[in-house]
Amino acid sequence: MSERDAVSTLKHDHTILRTKLALLDSALQVAPEARFVLREMCFSLLRMLQEHMRREAQALERTPQTPFGRNRVRRQTWDHAAEQAHLRVVGELLLGGMKASTPAVVTRLSQAIEQLEAHMTAQEQLMFPSLEEEQGVEARPAAIAGAMSVNEILQRYPQTERIFEQLHINRWRDGYESLDEVAWRLGMDVAQVLEQLQLAVTSP
């Protein structure tokens, strides 16, 4: 696998992981009725996370050992150990059947979701650009369009979440609508919204 493919694969992993996290978060809203669904989803997420971490390690090993390159990238990398620990505890709790404490399951799983989201966002903002720079891959400029749905924008560019919150655009209520539709319904100028989102993506 080439360096370009490696970074693309890591980005694709993040997209899939975010989808799984969104599904898990939804399932948490109906706990304990979704106890068995949560168990299967946790195991699936844990396997996916382990495979993703293996690919991350491989990508870092292929990074040239320049005086600042390898060390800089490693300092900006997290190994997801805390999230793994939370998921393993949740798996053990859920294997206990109905004896498992629902609040404990919800707390651990919520922590894993929150931490994994934060780590992936940090990697996308810091580690991936560094990897692309080290490997000679030109970073592609963000291209946000009004025809994209709110959820699609958030998945591709997590750093835009702050802008959506400031504009009171809710991903659960408005997520499946296009940005054009949401802006029109809320009486906003879509060009100004796009400008704010673009700035959030391109700013350091």
C-alpha positions in Angstrom: 0.0 0.0 0.0 1.4 3.4 -0.9 1.7 6.3 1.6 -1.1 8.2 -0.2 -3.4 5.1 0.1 -2.4 4.6 3.8 -3.6 8.1 4.8 -6.7 7.7 2.7 -7.5 4.4 4.5 -7.0 6.0 7.9 -9.4 8.8 6.9 -11.9 6.2 5.7 -11.6 4.3 9.0 -12.5 7.5 10.8 -15.7 7.9 8.7 -16.8 4.3 9.5 -15.9 4.7 13.2 -17.9 7.9 13.4 -20.9 6.2 11.8 -20.6 3.4 14.4 -20.3 5.9 17.2 -23.4 7.7 16.0 -25.4 4.4 16.0 -24.1 3.5 19.4 -25.1 6.9 20.8 -28.6 6.4 19.4 -28.8 2.9 20.9 -27.8 4.4 24.3 -31.0 6.5 24.3 -33.1 3.3 24.6 -31.0 1.4 27.1 -31.6 -1.1 28.7 -34.0 -2.3 25.9 -31.1 -2.3 23.5 -28.8 -4.3 25.8 -28.1 -7.1 23.3 -27.7 -4.7 20.4 -25.2 -2.6 22.4 -23.2 -5.7 23.1 -22.8 -6.7 19.5 -22.1 -3.0 18.5 -19.4 -2.7 21.2 -17.6 -5.8 20.0 -17.8 -4.7 16.4 -16.5 -1.2 17.3 -13.6 -2.7 19.4 -12.5 -5.0 16.5 -12.7 -2.0 14.1 -10.7 0.2 16.4 -8.0 -2.5 16.9 -7.6 -2.9 13.1 -7.5 0.9 12.7 -4.8 1.2 15.3 -2.7 -1.4 13.5 -3.0 0.6 10.2 -2.0 3.8 12.1 1.1 2.1 13.4 2.0 0.9 9.9 1.5 4.4 8.5 3.8 5.9 11.1 6.4 3.3 10.5 6.6 4.3 6.8 7.0 8.0 7.8 10.5 9.1 7.0 12.7 9.7 10.1 13.4 13.3 9.6 14.8 15.3 12.6 11.4 16.7 13.4 9.0 14.5 11.4 8.6 11.2 13.2 8.8 12.7 16.7 6.4 15.4 15.8 3.8 13.0 14.4 4.2 10.6 17.3 3.5 13.4 19.8 0.3 14.2 18.0 -0.9 10.6 18.0 -3.0 8.9 20.6 -3.2 5.1 20.9 -6.9 4.9 21.9 -5.9 2.8 24.9 -8.5 4.5 27.2 -11.3 3.9 24.7 -10.3 0.3 24.3 -10.4 -0.1 28.1 -13.8 1.4 28.3 -15.2 -0.8 25.5 -13.7 -3.9 27.1 -15.3 -3.1 30.5 -18.7 -2.5 28.7 -18.3 -5.8 26.9 -17.7 -7.6 30.2 -20.7 -5.9 31.8 -23.0 -6.8 28.9 -21.8 -10.4 28.9 -23.2 -10.6 32.5 -26.7 -10.3 31.0 -29.4 -8.4 32.9 -27.3 -8.3 36.1 -25.2 -5.6 34.6 -25.8 -2.1 35.9 -27.4 0.0 33.1 -26.0 3.3 34.5 -22.5 1.8 34.5 -22.9 0.6 30.9 -24.2 4.0 29.8 -21.4 5.9 31.6 -18.6 3.8 30.3 -19.9 3.7 26.7 -20.6 7.5 26.7 -17.0 8.1 27.9 -15.6 5.8 25.1 -17.7 7.6 22.5 -16.7 11.1 23.7 -13.0 10.2 23.9 -12.8 8.5 20.6 -14.6 11.4 18.9 -12.1 13.8 20.4 -9.1 11.8 19.5 -10.1 11.3 15.9 -10.8 15.0 15.6 -7.4 15.8 17.0 -5.7 13.3 14.6 -7.6 14.7 11.6 -6.4 18.2 12.5 -2.9 17.4 13.5 -1.6 13.9 12.7 -3.1 13.4 9.2 -1.7 16.7 7.8 1.7 15.9 9.3 1.7 12.5 7.7 0.7 13.9 4.4 3.4 16.5 4.6 6.1 14.0 5.6 5.0 11.6 2.8 4.8 14.3 0.2 1.0 14.2 -0.2 -0.5 17.6 -0.9 -3.3 18.3 1.5 -6.5 18.8 -0.4 -8.4 22.0 0.4 -11.8 21.6 2.0 -14.7 21.8 -0.4 -18.0 22.4 1.4 -21.0 22.9 -0.8 -24.6 24.0 0.0 -25.9 20.7 -1.5 -24.1 18.7 1.2 -26.1 17.5 4.2 -25.3 18.8 7.7 -24.3 15.2 8.7 -22.0 14.8 5.7 -20.2 18.1 6.5 -19.8 17.1 10.1 -18.4 13.7 9.1 -15.9 15.1 6.7 -15.0 18.2 8.7 -15.6 17.6 12.5 -14.1 21.0 13.3 -17.3 22.6 11.8 -19.4 21.4 14.8 -18.6 24.6 16.7 -20.1 26.7 13.9 -23.2 24.6 13.7 -23.7 25.0 17.4 -23.3 28.8 17.2 -25.9 28.9 14.5 -28.3 26.6 16.5 -28.3 24.0 13.7 -28.9 20.6 15.4 -27.4 17.5 13.8 -30.2 15.3 15.1 -33.0 17.6 13.8 -31.4 19.0 10.7 -28.7 16.5 10.0 -30.3 14.9 6.9 -31.2 18.1 5.2 -28.9 19.9 2.8 -27.2 23.1 4.1 -29.1 25.1 1.5 -32.5 23.8 2.9 -31.5 24.4 6.5 -30.2 27.9 5.8 -33.4 28.8 3.9 -35.7 27.4 6.6 -33.8 29.3 9.3 -33.6 32.6 7.3 -29.9 32.5 6.9 -27.6 33.6 4.0 -26.2 30.2 2.9 -23.1 32.0 1.4 -22.2 33.4 4.8 -22.7 30.1 6.5 -20.5 28.4 3.9 -17.8 31.1 4.5 -17.9 30.5 8.3 -17.6 26.7 7.8 -14.8 27.0 5.3 -12.9 29.3 7.7 -13.3 26.7 10.5 -11.8 24.0 8.3 -8.9 26.0 6.8 -7.9 27.9 10.0 -5.1 26.3 12.1 
